[in-house]
Amino acid sequence: MEAEAAKLIGAGLATSGMIGAGVGLGTLFGNYLQAAIRNPAAAASQQTMLFLGMALTETMGLFAFVVSLIILFA
């Protein structure tokens, strides 16, 4: 009984890493939009870096989700 509760608490704490991914994506897109509005000519050249940053940030969120699933079902 106590082991199951510890598993659930551990999985919940592991998913807290997804909060950081959400904040990171919001910051990333917000700053890109702000820069694109200030200098539209340079926005296209920065789009590749935007997508790279988005992929890396989202990967960390998915990693936290997978770790929580491993804790629950392993």
N, C-alpha and C positions, 0 to 999 in steps of 0.2 A: 504494500500500500504506500509506504513512504518512498519507495524507489520510484513508483509511478509518478508521485507528486514532484520528486526531484527531477525526473525526466521532463515533465511539463514545464517546470520553472526554467530548466536549462534551455529547452527549445524556445521558450518565450524570450529569454535573454539573448539567444543567438539571433533571433529575428530583429532585435533592436538595431542591428547593423543596416537593415533596410531603411531605417530613418535617415541615416547618413547618406545613403544613395539618393533618397528623395530630395534632401536638402542640397546635395551636390548638383543634381540635375537642374533644380530650380535656379541655383546660383549660376550655373554654366549657361543656361539658355537666357536668363535675365541679363547677364553681362554681355552675351553675344548680341542680343536684341538692342541693348543700349548702344553698343559700339556700332552696329549696323545702321542705326538711326543717325548717329553722329557723322559717320563716314560711309555712305552706301557703296562707294567705289571699291573700298577695301574689304567689304563683307564677303564677296565671292572667294577671295583668296584665303580667308580664314575659315571657310566652311569645312574644309577637310579636318582641320584641328578640332572644330566643334564636334564633328562626328566621332573622331578618335576619343576625345574626352568623354563624350556621351557613352560610348561603348565600354570604356574602362570603368566609368562610374556605375553603369548598369551591371557590369560583371561583378562588382563587389557586392551589390545588392542580391544578385542571384546566388553568389557564393554563400552569403549569410542564410538565404532560404534553404539551400541544399544542406548546409550544416545543421540547420534546425530539423530538417526531415531525417537526416542520419541519426540525430539524437533521439528522435521520436520512435523510429522504426528499427533501430539496430539493437 
